[in-house]
Amino acid sequence: MVDLEELIGGIIALFIIIISIVIILPAIGEATGANLTWAIIAFIILAIGVIASILKGL
């Protein structure tokens, strides 16, 4: 059974992460010059965590 509250929370969290990536990644890239790779890796780890929590809620 799908817990609607958890599903909505997961979707909102995913949107927040995507929006923050769009805003933060270019800023990190400009500030550090090269550490964009680490930011992308951190984003992937975060995304996997969010997806896993959504799937766990299903």
N, CA, C, O and CB atoms as a CASP TS submission, in Angstrom:
PFRMAT TS
TARGET T0000
AUTHOR 0000-0000-0000
METHOD Language model
MODEL 1
PARENT N/A
ATOM      1  N   MET     1       0.850  -1.199   0.000  1.00  0.00           N
ATOM      2  CA  MET     1       0.000   0.000   0.000  1.00  0.00           C
ATOM      3  C   MET     1       0.885   1.249   0.000  1.00  0.00           C
ATOM      4  O   MET     1       1.843   1.342   0.766  1.00  0.00           O
ATOM      5  CB  MET     1      -0.961   0.006   1.236  1.00  0.00           C
ATOM      6  N   VAL     2       0.554   2.195  -0.859  1.00  0.00           N
ATOM      7  CA  VAL     2       1.360   3.409  -0.981  1.00  0.00           C
ATOM      8  C   VAL     2       0.960   4.403   0.108  1.00  0.00           C
ATOM      9  O   VAL     2      -0.212   4.748   0.258  1.00  0.00           O
ATOM     10  CB  VAL     2       1.192   4.045  -2.389  1.00  0.00           C
ATOM     11  N   ASP     3       1.965   4.855   0.865  1.00  0.00           N
ATOM     12  CA  ASP     3       1.735   5.909   1.851  1.00  0.00           C
ATOM     13  C   ASP     3       1.844   7.238   1.117  1.00  0.00           C
ATOM     14  O   ASP     3       2.938   7.693   0.784  1.00  0.00           O
ATOM     15  CB  ASP     3       2.759   5.824   3.053  1.00  0.00           C
ATOM     16  N   LEU     4       0.695   7.851   0.872  1.00  0.00           N
ATOM     17  CA  LEU     4       0.628   9.064   0.052  1.00  0.00           C
ATOM     18  C   LEU     4       1.494  10.185   0.623  1.00  0.00           C
ATOM     19  O   LEU     4       2.161  10.906  -0.118  1.00  0.00           O
ATOM     20  CB  LEU     4      -0.817   9.538  -0.068  1.00  0.00           C
ATOM     21  N   GLU     5       1.474  10.320   1.942  1.00  0.00           N
ATOM     22  CA  GLU     5       2.243  11.380   2.597  1.00  0.00           C
ATOM     23  C   GLU     5       3.743  11.217   2.328  1.00  0.00           C
ATOM     24  O   GLU     5       4.445  12.184   2.033  1.00  0.00           O
ATOM     25  CB  GLU     5       1.972  11.377   4.115  1.00  0.00           C
ATOM     26  N   GLU     6       4.213   9.975   2.437  1.00  0.00           N
ATOM     27  CA  GLU     6       5.635   9.706   2.219  1.00  0.00           C
ATOM     28  C   GLU     6       6.007   9.903   0.752  1.00  0.00           C
ATOM     29  O   GLU     6       7.087  10.403   0.436  1.00  0.00           O
ATOM     30  CB  GLU     6       5.986   8.278   2.666  1.00  0.00           C
ATOM     31  N   LEU     7       5.098   9.504  -0.143  1.00  0.00           N
ATOM     32  CA  LEU     7       5.338   9.642  -1.574  1.00  0.00           C
ATOM     33  C   LEU     7       5.445  11.119  -1.953  1.00  0.00           C
ATOM     34  O   LEU     7       6.356  11.514  -2.682  1.00  0.00           O
ATOM     35  CB  LEU     7       4.215   8.958  -2.381  1.00  0.00           C
ATOM     36  N   ILE     8       4.510  11.935  -1.454  1.00  0.00           N
ATOM     37  CA  ILE     8       4.519  13.374  -1.732  1.00  0.00           C
ATOM     38  C   ILE     8       5.779  14.007  -1.148  1.00  0.00           C
ATOM     39  O   ILE     8       6.416  14.844  -1.789  1.00  0.00           O
ATOM     40  CB  ILE     8       3.251  14.056  -1.153  1.00  0.00           C
ATOM     41  N   GLY     9       6.133  13.605   0.066  1.00  0.00           N
ATOM     42  CA  GLY     9       7.352  14.114   0.698  1.00  0.00           C
ATOM     43  C   GLY     9       8.587  13.783  -0.117  1.00  0.00           C
ATOM     44  O   GLY     9       9.477  14.618  -0.274  1.00  0.00           O
ATOM     45  N   GLY    10       8.640  12.561  -0.638  1.00  0.00           N
ATOM     46  CA  GLY    10       9.777  12.130  -1.457  1.00  0.00           C
ATOM     47  C   GLY    10       9.865  12.921  -2.753  1.00  0.00           C
ATOM     48  O   GLY    10      10.951  13.314  -3.179  1.00  0.00           O
ATOM     49  N   ILE    11       8.708  13.153  -3.379  1.00  0.00           N
ATOM     50  CA  ILE    11       8.674  13.914  -4.633  1.00  0.00           C
ATOM     51  C   ILE    11       9.120  15.346  -4.387  1.00  0.00           C
ATOM     52  O   ILE    11       9.893  15.899  -5.169  1.00  0.00           O
ATOM     53  CB  ILE    11       7.259  13.894  -5.252  1.00  0.00           C
ATOM     54  N   ILE    12       8.637  15.948  -3.306  1.00  0.00           N
ATOM     55  CA  ILE    12       9.032  17.315  -2.956  1.00  0.00           C
ATOM     56  C   ILE    12      10.535  17.377  -2.697  1.00  0.00           C
ATOM     57  O   ILE    12      11.212  18.297  -3.156  1.00  0.00           O
ATOM     58  CB  ILE    12       8.251  17.812  -1.714  1.00  0.00           C
ATOM     59  N   ALA    13      11.053  16.397  -1.962  1.00  0.00           N
ATOM     60  CA  ALA    13      12.491  16.351  -1.673  1.00  0.00           C
ATOM     61  C   ALA    13      13.293  16.244  -2.965  1.00  0.00           C
ATOM     62  O   ALA    13      14.331  16.889  -3.114  1.00  0.00           O
ATOM     63  CB  ALA    13      12.822  15.164  -0.742  1.00  0.00           C
ATOM     64  N   LEU    14      12.806  15.423  -3.902  1.00  0.00           N
ATOM     65  CA  LEU    14      13.485  15.245  -5.182  1.00  0.00           C
ATOM     66  C   LEU    14      13.523  16.571  -5.943  1.00  0.00           C
ATOM     67  O   LEU    14      14.556  16.939  -6.503  1.00  0.00           O
ATOM     68  CB  LEU    14      12.782  14.153  -6.026  1.00  0.00           C
ATOM     69  N   PHE    15      12.390  17.291  -5.964  1.00  0.00           N
ATOM     70  CA  PHE    15      12.336  18.597  -6.629  1.00  0.00           C
ATOM     71  C   PHE    15      13.297  19.579  -5.982  1.00  0.00           C
ATOM     72  O   PHE    15      13.990  20.323  -6.676  1.00  0.00           O
ATOM     73  CB  PHE    15      10.912  19.160  -6.594  1.00  0.00           C
ATOM     74  N   ILE    16      13.343  19.585  -4.645  1.00  0.00           N
ATOM     75  CA  ILE    16      14.237  20.493  -3.927  1.00  0.00           C
ATOM     76  C   ILE    16      15.690  20.191  -4.292  1.00  0.00           C
ATOM     77  O   ILE    16      16.484  21.105  -4.513  1.00  0.00           O
ATOM     78  CB  ILE    16      14.025  20.374  -2.395  1.00  0.00           C
ATOM     79  N   ILE    17      16.034  18.891  -4.355  1.00  0.00           N
ATOM     80  CA  ILE    17      17.396  18.500  -4.711  1.00  0.00           C
ATOM     81  C   ILE    17      17.720  18.945  -6.133  1.00  0.00           C
ATOM     82  O   ILE    17      18.789  19.502  -6.382  1.00  0.00           O
ATOM     83  CB  ILE    17      17.578  16.976  -4.571  1.00  0.00           C
ATOM     84  N   ILE    18      16.795  18.700  -7.069  1.00  0.00           N
ATOM     85  CA  ILE    18      17.035  19.072  -8.469  1.00  0.00           C
ATOM     86  C   ILE    18      17.218  20.584  -8.591  1.00  0.00           C
ATOM     87  O   ILE    18      18.137  21.049  -9.264  1.00  0.00           O
ATOM     88  CB  ILE    18      15.865  18.599  -9.369  1.00  0.00           C
ATOM     89  N   ILE    19      16.340  21.347  -7.938  1.00  0.00           N
ATOM     90  CA  ILE    19      16.428  22.812  -7.986  1.00  0.00           C
ATOM     91  C   ILE    19      17.743  23.292  -7.374  1.00  0.00           C
ATOM     92  O   ILE    19      18.412  24.171  -7.919  1.00  0.00           O
ATOM     93  CB  ILE    19      15.232  23.452  -7.245  1.00  0.00           C
ATOM     94  N   SER    20      18.101  22.696  -6.226  1.00  0.00           N
ATOM     95  CA  SER    20      19.345  23.112  -5.568  1.00  0.00           C
ATOM     96  C   SER    20      20.561  22.757  -6.411  1.00  0.00           C
ATOM     97  O   SER    20      21.548  23.493  -6.411  1.00  0.00           O
ATOM     98  CB  SER    20      19.462  22.464  -4.187  1.00  0.00           C
ATOM     99  N   ILE    21      20.504  21.635  -7.131  1.00  0.00           N
ATOM    100  CA  ILE    21      21.601  21.258  -8.024  1.00  0.00           C
ATOM    101  C   ILE    21      21.733  22.294  -9.135  1.00  0.00           C
ATOM    102  O   ILE    21      22.835  22.750  -9.439  1.00  0.00           O
ATOM    103  CB  ILE    21      21.369  19.842  -8.623  1.00  0.00           C
ATOM    104  N   VAL    22      20.614  22.659  -9.733  1.00  0.00           N
ATOM    105  CA  VAL    22      20.633  23.643 -10.821  1.00  0.00           C
ATOM    106  C   VAL    22      21.228  24.971 -10.353  1.00  0.00           C
ATOM    107  O   VAL    22      21.943  25.635 -11.103  1.00  0.00           O
ATOM    108  CB  VAL    22      19.212  23.867 -11.365  1.00  0.00           C
ATOM    109  N   ILE    23      20.928  25.355  -9.106  1.00  0.00           N
ATOM    110  CA  ILE    23      21.410  26.631  -8.580  1.00  0.00           C
ATOM    111  C   ILE    23      22.824  26.512  -8.011  1.00  0.00           C
ATOM    112  O   ILE    23      23.676  27.365  -8.257  1.00  0.00           O
ATOM    113  CB  ILE    23      20.459  27.147  -7.503  1.00  0.00           C
ATOM    114  N   ILE    24      23.065  25.429  -7.239  1.00  0.00           N
ATOM    115  CA  ILE    24      24.319  25.311  -6.479  1.00  0.00           C
ATOM    116  C   ILE    24      25.488  24.821  -7.343  1.00  0.00           C
ATOM    117  O   ILE    24      26.605  25.320  -7.206  1.00  0.00           O
ATOM    118  CB  ILE    24      24.122  24.360  -5.304  1.00  0.00           C
ATOM    119  N   LEU    25      25.240  23.849  -8.231  1.00  0.00           N
ATOM    120  CA  LEU    25      26.342  23.281  -9.021  1.00  0.00           C
ATOM    121  C   LEU    25      27.131  24.335  -9.797  1.00  0.00           C
ATOM    122  O   LEU    25      28.360  24.345  -9.723  1.00  0.00           O
ATOM    123  CB  LEU    25      25.798  22.253  -9.988  1.00  0.00           C
ATOM    124  N   PRO    26      26.464  25.223 -10.538  1.00  0.00           N
ATOM    125  CA  PRO    26      27.251  26.249 -11.249  1.00  0.00           C
ATOM    126  C   PRO    26      28.053  27.131 -10.288  1.00  0.00           C
ATOM    127  O   PRO    26      29.179  27.523 -10.595  1.00  0.00           O
ATOM    128  CB  PRO    26      26.324  27.129 -12.097  1.00  0.00           C
ATOM    129  N   ALA    27      27.468  27.444  -9.116  1.00  0.00           N
ATOM    130  CA  ALA    27      28.165  28.267  -8.130  1.00  0.00           C
ATOM    131  C   ALA    27      29.397  27.549  -7.599  1.00  0.00           C
ATOM    132  O   ALA    27      30.463  28.150  -7.464  1.00  0.00           O
ATOM    133  CB  ALA    27      27.226  28.630  -6.973  1.00  0.00           C
ATOM    134  N   ILE    28      29.245  26.242  -7.293  1.00  0.00           N
ATOM    135  CA  ILE    28      30.384  25.448  -6.813  1.00  0.00           C
ATOM    136  C   ILE    28      31.450  25.386  -7.901  1.00  0.00           C
ATOM    137  O   ILE    28      32.641  25.529  -7.623  1.00  0.00           O
ATOM    138  CB  ILE    28      29.933  24.010  -6.404  1.00  0.00           C
ATOM    139  N   GLY    29      31.018  25.173  -9.132  1.00  0.00           N
ATOM    140  CA  GLY    29      31.941  25.099 -10.262  1.00  0.00           C
ATOM    141  C   GLY    29      32.745  26.377 -10.422  1.00  0.00           C
ATOM    142  O   GLY    29      33.948  26.338 -10.682  1.00  0.00           O
ATOM    143  N   GLU    30      32.075  27.510 -10.264  1.00  0.00           N
ATOM    144  CA  GLU    30      32.772  28.801 -10.384  1.00  0.00           C
ATOM    145  C   GLU    30      33.710  29.024  -9.211  1.00  0.00           C
ATOM    146  O   GLU    30      34.818  29.530  -9.386  1.00  0.00           O
ATOM    147  CB  GLU    30      31.763  29.955 -10.472  1.00  0.00           C
ATOM    148  N   ALA    31      33.268  28.648  -8.012  1.00  0.00           N
ATOM    149  CA  ALA    31      34.056  28.914  -6.809  1.00  0.00           C
ATOM    150  C   ALA    31      35.323  28.055  -6.760  1.00  0.00           C
ATOM    151  O   ALA    31      36.407  28.543  -6.441  1.00  0.00           O
ATOM    152  CB  ALA    31      33.209  28.664  -5.561  1.00  0.00           C
ATOM    153  N   THR    32      35.166  26.758  -7.085  1.00  0.00           N
ATOM    154  CA  THR    32      36.295  25.845  -6.940  1.00  0.00           C
ATOM    155  C   THR    32      37.081  25.692  -8.230  1.00  0.00           C
ATOM    156  O   THR    32      38.283  25.428  -8.204  1.00  0.00           O
ATOM    157  CB  THR    32      35.813  24.494  -6.479  1.00  0.00           C
ATOM    158  N   GLY    33      36.403  25.859  -9.354  1.00  0.00           N
ATOM    159  CA  GLY    33      37.089  25.756 -10.632  1.00  0.00           C
ATOM    160  C   GLY    33      37.080  24.349 -11.191  1.00  0.00           C
ATOM    161  O   GLY    33      36.930  24.170 -12.400  1.00  0.00           O
ATOM    162  N   ALA    34      37.240  23.328 -10.327  1.00  0.00           N
ATOM    163  CA  ALA    34      37.392  21.982 -10.849  1.00  0.00           C
ATOM    164  C   ALA    34      36.614  20.919 -10.079  1.00  0.00           C
ATOM    165  O   ALA    34      36.422  19.814 -10.588  1.00  0.00           O
ATOM    166  CB  ALA    34      38.826  21.623 -10.857  1.00  0.00           C
ATOM    167  N   ASN    35      36.163  21.227  -8.866  1.00  0.00           N
ATOM    168  CA  ASN    35      35.571  20.188  -8.020  1.00  0.00           C
ATOM    169  C   ASN    35      34.111  19.886  -8.350  1.00  0.00           C
ATOM    170  O   ASN    35      33.349  19.452  -7.487  1.00  0.00           O
ATOM    171  CB  ASN    35      35.677  20.594  -6.581  1.00  0.00           C
ATOM    172  N   LEU    36      33.727  20.121  -9.612  1.00  0.00           N
ATOM    173  CA  LEU    36      32.375  19.831 -10.061  1.00  0.00           C
ATOM    174  C   LEU    36      32.093  18.336  -9.952  1.00  0.00           C
ATOM    175  O   LEU    36      30.970  17.930  -9.655  1.00  0.00           O
ATOM    176  CB  LEU    36      32.170  20.314 -11.505  1.00  0.00           C
ATOM    177  N   THR    37      33.113  17.525 -10.191  1.00  0.00           N
ATOM    178  CA  THR    37      32.956  16.070 -10.127  1.00  0.00           C
ATOM    179  C   THR    37      32.455  15.637  -8.754  1.00  0.00           C
ATOM    180  O   THR    37      31.562  14.796  -8.653  1.00  0.00           O
ATOM    181  CB  THR    37      34.286  15.370 -10.447  1.00  0.00           C
ATOM    182  N   TRP    38      33.029  16.211  -7.696  1.00  0.00           N
ATOM    183  CA  TRP    38      32.615  15.840  -6.341  1.00  0.00           C
ATOM    184  C   TRP    38      31.179  16.244  -6.068  1.00  0.00           C
ATOM    185  O   TRP    38      30.443  15.526  -5.392  1.00  0.00           O
ATOM    186  CB  TRP    38      33.533  16.479  -5.312  1.00  0.00           C
ATOM    187  N   ALA    39      30.778  17.403  -6.598  1.00  0.00           N
ATOM    188  CA  ALA    39      29.400  17.865  -6.432  1.00  0.00           C
ATOM    189  C   ALA    39      28.431  16.907  -7.131  1.00  0.00           C
ATOM    190  O   ALA    39      27.361  16.602  -6.605  1.00  0.00           O
ATOM    191  CB  ALA    39      29.237  19.301  -6.990  1.00  0.00           C
ATOM    192  N   ILE    40      28.816  16.438  -8.320  1.00  0.00           N
ATOM    193  CA  ILE    40      27.973  15.496  -9.067  1.00  0.00           C
ATOM    194  C   ILE    40      27.875  14.172  -8.316  1.00  0.00           C
ATOM    195  O   ILE    40      26.794  13.593  -8.219  1.00  0.00           O
ATOM    196  CB  ILE    40      28.536  15.266 -10.495  1.00  0.00           C
ATOM    197  N   ILE    41      29.000  13.690  -7.784  1.00  0.00           N
ATOM    198  CA  ILE    41      28.999  12.443  -7.010  1.00  0.00           C
ATOM    199  C   ILE    41      28.090  12.578  -5.793  1.00  0.00           C
ATOM    200  O   ILE    41      27.305  11.677  -5.496  1.00  0.00           O
ATOM    201  CB  ILE    41      30.435  12.070  -6.568  1.00  0.00           C
ATOM    202  N   ALA    42      28.196  13.709  -5.088  1.00  0.00           N
ATOM    203  CA  ALA    42      27.352  13.947  -3.914  1.00  0.00           C
ATOM    204  C   ALA    42      25.877  13.969  -4.300  1.00  0.00           C
ATOM    205  O   ALA    42      25.030  13.441  -3.580  1.00  0.00           O
ATOM    206  CB  ALA    42      27.738  15.269  -3.231  1.00  0.00           C
ATOM    207  N   PHE    43      25.576  14.587  -5.449  1.00  0.00           N
ATOM    208  CA  PHE    43      24.195  14.635  -5.936  1.00  0.00           C
ATOM    209  C   PHE    43      23.673  13.241  -6.239  1.00  0.00           C
ATOM    210  O   PHE    43      22.540  12.912  -5.888  1.00  0.00           O
ATOM    211  CB  PHE    43      24.097  15.512  -7.186  1.00  0.00           C
ATOM    212  N   ILE    44      24.493  12.414  -6.890  1.00  0.00           N
ATOM    213  CA  ILE    44      24.076  11.049  -7.232  1.00  0.00           C
ATOM    214  C   ILE    44      23.777  10.256  -5.958  1.00  0.00           C
ATOM    215  O   ILE    44      22.775   9.545  -5.892  1.00  0.00           O
ATOM    216  CB  ILE    44      25.172  10.333  -8.070  1.00  0.00           C
ATOM    217  N   ILE    45      24.641  10.376  -4.951  1.00  0.00           N
ATOM    218  CA  ILE    45      24.432   9.680  -3.674  1.00  0.00           C
ATOM    219  C   ILE    45      23.121  10.145  -3.033  1.00  0.00           C
ATOM    220  O   ILE    45      22.335   9.333  -2.545  1.00  0.00           O
ATOM    221  CB  ILE    45      25.628   9.931  -2.707  1.00  0.00           C
ATOM    222  N   LEU    46      22.897  11.467  -3.042  1.00  0.00           N
ATOM    223  CA  LEU    46      21.658  12.033  -2.503  1.00  0.00           C
ATOM    224  C   LEU    46      20.438  11.511  -3.249  1.00  0.00           C
ATOM    225  O   LEU    46      19.445  11.118  -2.638  1.00  0.00           O
ATOM    226  CB  LEU    46      21.696  13.559  -2.572  1.00  0.00           C
ATOM    227  N   ALA    47      20.523  11.512  -4.578  1.00  0.00           N
ATOM    228  CA  ALA    47      19.410  11.062  -5.406  1.00  0.00           C
ATOM    229  C   ALA    47      19.088   9.597  -5.133  1.00  0.00           C
ATOM    230  O   ALA    47      17.918   9.228  -5.036  1.00  0.00           O
ATOM    231  CB  ALA    47      19.730  11.267  -6.890  1.00  0.00           C
ATOM    232  N   ILE    48      20.121   8.756  -5.008  1.00  0.00           N
ATOM    233  CA  ILE    48      19.913   7.334  -4.700  1.00  0.00           C
ATOM    234  C   ILE    48      19.211   7.183  -3.360  1.00  0.00           C
ATOM    235  O   ILE    48      18.311   6.356  -3.213  1.00  0.00           O
ATOM    236  CB  ILE    48      21.257   6.571  -4.687  1.00  0.00           C
ATOM    237  N   GLY    49      19.626   7.987  -2.379  1.00  0.00           N
ATOM    238  CA  GLY    49      18.992   7.946  -1.061  1.00  0.00           C
ATOM    239  C   GLY    49      17.521   8.317  -1.115  1.00  0.00           C
ATOM    240  O   GLY    49      16.690   7.670  -0.477  1.00  0.00           O
ATOM    241  N   VAL    50      17.193   9.367  -1.881  1.00  0.00           N
ATOM    242  CA  VAL    50      15.802   9.800  -1.999  1.00  0.00           C
ATOM    243  C   VAL    50      14.968   8.749  -2.717  1.00  0.00           C
ATOM    244  O   VAL    50      13.862   8.424  -2.284  1.00  0.00           O
ATOM    245  CB  VAL    50      15.716  11.139  -2.742  1.00  0.00           C
ATOM    246  N   ILE    51      15.504   8.215  -3.825  1.00  0.00           N
ATOM    247  CA  ILE    51      14.784   7.193  -4.588  1.00  0.00           C
ATOM    248  C   ILE    51      14.560   5.957  -3.724  1.00  0.00           C
ATOM    249  O   ILE    51      13.481   5.364  -3.746  1.00  0.00           O
ATOM    250  CB  ILE    51      15.560   6.818  -5.875  1.00  0.00           C
ATOM    251  N   ALA    52      15.584   5.572  -2.962  1.00  0.00           N
ATOM    252  CA  ALA    52      15.455   4.402  -2.094  1.00  0.00           C
ATOM    253  C   ALA    52      14.368   4.619  -1.044  1.00  0.00           C
ATOM    254  O   ALA    52      13.598   3.706  -0.746  1.00  0.00           O
ATOM    255  CB  ALA    52      16.795   4.091  -1.411  1.00  0.00           C
ATOM    256  N   SER    53      14.306   5.824  -0.485  1.00  0.00           N
ATOM    257  CA  SER    53      13.282   6.090   0.536  1.00  0.00           C
ATOM    258  C   SER    53      11.882   6.115  -0.076  1.00  0.00           C
ATOM    259  O   SER    53      10.916   5.709   0.570  1.00  0.00           O
ATOM    260  CB  SER    53      13.567   7.425   1.245  1.00  0.00           C
ATOM    261  N   ILE    54      11.768   6.591  -1.323  1.00  0.00           N
ATOM    262  CA  ILE    54      10.478   6.570  -2.010  1.00  0.00           C
ATOM    263  C   ILE    54      10.058   5.122  -2.261  1.00  0.00           C
ATOM    264  O   ILE    54       8.912   4.750  -2.007  1.00  0.00           O
ATOM    265  CB  ILE    54      10.549   7.362  -3.348  1.00  0.00           C
ATOM    266  N   LEU    55      10.986   4.311  -2.760  1.00  0.00           N
ATOM    267  CA  LEU    55      10.678   2.905  -3.053  1.00  0.00           C
ATOM    268  C   LEU    55      10.330   2.143  -1.786  1.00  0.00           C
ATOM    269  O   LEU    55       9.457   1.276  -1.792  1.00  0.00           O
ATOM    270  CB  LEU    55      11.860   2.232  -3.756  1.00  0.00           C
ATOM    271  N   LYS    56      11.020   2.473  -0.696  1.00  0.00           N
ATOM    272  CA  LYS    56      10.744   1.830   0.589  1.00  0.00           C
ATOM    273  C   LYS    56       9.324   2.158   1.052  1.00  0.00           C
ATOM    274  O   LYS    56       8.664   1.345   1.698  1.00  0.00           O
ATOM    275  CB  LYS    56      11.774   2.277   1.653  1.00  0.00           C
ATOM    276  N   GLY    57       8.866   3.373   0.707  1.00  0.00           N
ATOM    277  CA  GLY    57       7.533   3.801   1.086  1.00  0.00           C
ATOM    278  C   GLY    57       6.427   3.148   0.266  1.00  0.00           C
ATOM    279  O   GLY    57       5.259   3.184   0.653  1.00  0.00           O
ATOM    280  N   LEU    58       6.797   2.546  -0.878  1.00  0.00           N
ATOM    281  CA  LEU    58       5.767   1.972  -1.754  1.00  0.00           C
ATOM    282  C   LEU    58       5.216   0.681  -1.208  1.00  0.00           C
ATOM    283  O   LEU    58       4.342   0.072  -1.825  1.00  0.00           O
ATOM    284  CB  LEU    58       6.321   1.734  -3.138  1.00  0.00           C
TER
END
